[in-house]
Amino acid sequence: MNIIHEFQGEYRWLSNFWICTLEWDNKLWHSAENAYQAAKCARPYDMHQFINVTPGQAKRLGKTVFRRLDWEEVKLEIMCQIVKSKFEQNPDLRKRLLDTGNARLIEGNRWHDTFWGVCNGEGENNLGKILMSVRELLRK
């Protein structure tokens, strides 16, 4: 089985930090990361601060916002929606994702994110699972 072990180098476009335009929640975002971090906001009017920043800035900012109380319960579904939007709305990225065939997609990292990815062989790889699920949806 073909495995893509990390979203770097030639597979950087699989990362939520990849710059691309996507519409989610009736707003235009510069990356999936920006949309995801904005979705944490308990107060909808706080979301605007995530629009014109880099994905790295959005990630840092997302650690400081007043988070919605149901965040832990909804974050997987929200990530699914955002990743789906990214690939449905960007035909070049859609083609690239489909071109990965049946490869296992692993969000390997060195920053110890074992919820969204895998570090040192351990982790849930939820982002990889979402990407593979979106790939299946796009095939239909």
Buried (B, 14 or more C-beta within 10 A) or exposed (E): EEEBEBBEEEBEBBBBBBEBEBEBBEBEBBBBBBBBBBBBBEEEEBBEBBBEBBBEBBBEBBEEBEBBEEEEEBBBEBBBBBBBBBBBBBEEBBEBBEEBEEBBBBBBBEEEBBEBBBBEEEBBBBBBBBBBEBBEEBEE
